[in-house]
Amino acid sequence: MNSFKWFVFAAAFVLCFLSCKQHHDEYHGVMDKIEAEGKQYHGVSVSSEDYLQGIEMIEITEGDHTFLIPERKSHIKSFKCTECHTKPLKELQKGLYKKAHWDIELDHANSNTMNCITCHDANNMDALRSLTGNNIDFNRSYNLCNQCHTKQFEDWKGGAHGKRIGGWAPPRAAMTCVNCHNPHKPHFESRWPARYNTQKVKERE
């Protein structure tokens, strides 16, 4: 029995000895190996460009992060806003002017916190407006969202929140807040999966 224990010990020692490099120029830890192997790294061959076909993208830089996002203004049906908003809002709200979108229901926060001009500039309808009165381009509406949703914005910049286009392959591209959320009603409605357990439905009844 003792000879068997010695055999196991000797085998383990030999395996450990062989797994460690013997020469002075070999790795002393995982980080040393990553650094040494990384010197020979020349990138990857995969690309997200195939997923960007047909999408007009613009490049943005936020902090240390530079990436692509979809251009938005060309997809807004009634942009430029000043094509219709030729007069002050108070004048447009009365008379025979066409009510293009006054039926939009704002379900984003309570009325004491938010109304239309919290985000839209009543004096410049072609731009959004920050809480401090600065203009924000419609293509960069995420800067409006990040005033309140700071944590989600930081996660989005780093790639942890939102939908990336083409995964992590370069060039980096990501959807913005309004590509997934309706800015007037941003929460997602509860719904059943496409296929669900009908027995559970009966039990809940």
Contacts in CASP RR format, 6 or more apart in sequence:
PFRMAT RR
TARGET T0000
AUTHOR 0000-0000-0000
METHOD contacts of the structure
MODEL  1
MNSFKWFVFAAAFVLCFLSCKQHHDEYHGVMDKIEAEGKQYHGVSVSSED
YLQGIEMIEITEGDHTFLIPERKSHIKSFKCTECHTKPLKELQKGLYKKA
HWDIELDHANSNTMNCITCHDANNMDALRSLTGNNIDFNRSYNLCNQCHT
KQFEDWKGGAHGKRIGGWAPPRAAMTCVNCHNPHKPHFESRWPARYNTQK
VKERE
21 27 0 8 1.000
27 33 0 8 1.000
27 36 0 8 1.000
44 169 0 8 1.000
44 170 0 8 1.000
46 169 0 8 1.000
47 169 0 8 1.000
47 170 0 8 1.000
47 171 0 8 1.000
48 165 0 8 1.000
48 166 0 8 1.000
48 167 0 8 1.000
48 169 0 8 1.000
48 170 0 8 1.000
48 171 0 8 1.000
48 172 0 8 1.000
48 173 0 8 1.000
49 171 0 8 1.000
51 165 0 8 1.000
51 166 0 8 1.000
51 167 0 8 1.000
51 173 0 8 1.000
52 68 0 8 1.000
52 165 0 8 1.000
52 166 0 8 1.000
52 171 0 8 1.000
52 173 0 8 1.000
55 70 0 8 1.000
55 165 0 8 1.000
56 70 0 8 1.000
56 71 0 8 1.000
56 74 0 8 1.000
57 68 0 8 1.000
57 69 0 8 1.000
57 70 0 8 1.000
57 71 0 8 1.000
57 173 0 8 1.000
58 68 0 8 1.000
58 69 0 8 1.000
58 70 0 8 1.000
58 71 0 8 1.000
58 139 0 8 1.000
59 66 0 8 1.000
59 67 0 8 1.000
59 68 0 8 1.000
60 66 0 8 1.000
60 67 0 8 1.000
60 68 0 8 1.000
60 69 0 8 1.000
60 140 0 8 1.000
62 157 0 8 1.000
63 157 0 8 1.000
65 157 0 8 1.000
65 158 0 8 1.000
66 172 0 8 1.000
67 171 0 8 1.000
67 172 0 8 1.000
67 173 0 8 1.000
67 174 0 8 1.000
68 165 0 8 1.000
68 171 0 8 1.000
68 172 0 8 1.000
68 173 0 8 1.000
68 174 0 8 1.000
69 139 0 8 1.000
69 142 0 8 1.000
69 173 0 8 1.000
69 174 0 8 1.000
69 175 0 8 1.000
69 176 0 8 1.000
70 175 0 8 1.000
70 176 0 8 1.000
70 179 0 8 1.000
71 139 0 8 1.000
72 138 0 8 1.000
72 139 0 8 1.000
72 141 0 8 1.000
72 176 0 8 1.000
72 178 0 8 1.000
73 79 0 8 1.000
73 137 0 8 1.000
73 138 0 8 1.000
73 139 0 8 1.000
76 138 0 8 1.000
78 84 0 8 1.000
78 100 0 8 1.000
78 101 0 8 1.000
79 126 0 8 1.000
79 138 0 8 1.000
80 125 0 8 1.000
80 126 0 8 1.000
81 125 0 8 1.000
81 126 0 8 1.000
82 125 0 8 1.000
82 126 0 8 1.000
84 98 0 8 1.000
84 100 0 8 1.000
85 92 0 8 1.000
85 125 0 8 1.000
88 122 0 8 1.000
89 122 0 8 1.000
93 102 0 8 1.000
104 184 0 8 1.000
105 184 0 8 1.000
105 185 0 8 1.000
106 114 0 8 1.000
106 115 0 8 1.000
106 116 0 8 1.000
106 184 0 8 1.000
106 185 0 8 1.000
107 184 0 8 1.000
107 185 0 8 1.000
107 187 0 8 1.000
108 114 0 8 1.000
108 183 0 8 1.000
108 184 0 8 1.000
108 185 0 8 1.000
108 186 0 8 1.000
117 129 0 8 1.000
118 131 0 8 1.000
119 128 0 8 1.000
119 129 0 8 1.000
119 144 0 8 1.000
119 183 0 8 1.000
120 128 0 8 1.000
120 129 0 8 1.000
121 127 0 8 1.000
121 128 0 8 1.000
121 129 0 8 1.000
121 133 0 8 1.000
121 135 0 8 1.000
124 135 0 8 1.000
126 138 0 8 1.000
127 135 0 8 1.000
127 136 0 8 1.000
127 137 0 8 1.000
127 138 0 8 1.000
128 135 0 8 1.000
128 136 0 8 1.000
128 137 0 8 1.000
128 138 0 8 1.000
128 141 0 8 1.000
128 144 0 8 1.000
129 135 0 8 1.000
129 136 0 8 1.000
130 136 0 8 1.000
130 143 0 8 1.000
130 144 0 8 1.000
130 147 0 8 1.000
131 147 0 8 1.000
136 143 0 8 1.000
136 144 0 8 1.000
141 176 0 8 1.000
141 177 0 8 1.000
141 178 0 8 1.000
141 183 0 8 1.000
142 153 0 8 1.000
142 156 0 8 1.000
142 176 0 8 1.000
142 177 0 8 1.000
142 178 0 8 1.000
145 152 0 8 1.000
145 153 0 8 1.000
145 177 0 8 1.000
145 183 0 8 1.000
146 152 0 8 1.000
146 153 0 8 1.000
149 177 0 8 1.000
152 161 0 8 1.000
155 161 0 8 1.000
155 162 0 8 1.000
156 162 0 8 1.000
156 174 0 8 1.000
156 177 0 8 1.000
159 174 0 8 1.000
162 174 0 8 1.000
162 175 0 8 1.000
162 180 0 8 1.000
163 174 0 8 1.000
163 175 0 8 1.000
163 179 0 8 1.000
163 180 0 8 1.000
164 172 0 8 1.000
164 173 0 8 1.000
164 174 0 8 1.000
164 175 0 8 1.000
165 173 0 8 1.000
165 174 0 8 1.000
165 175 0 8 1.000
166 173 0 8 1.000
177 183 0 8 1.000
177 186 0 8 1.000
181 188 0 8 1.000
END
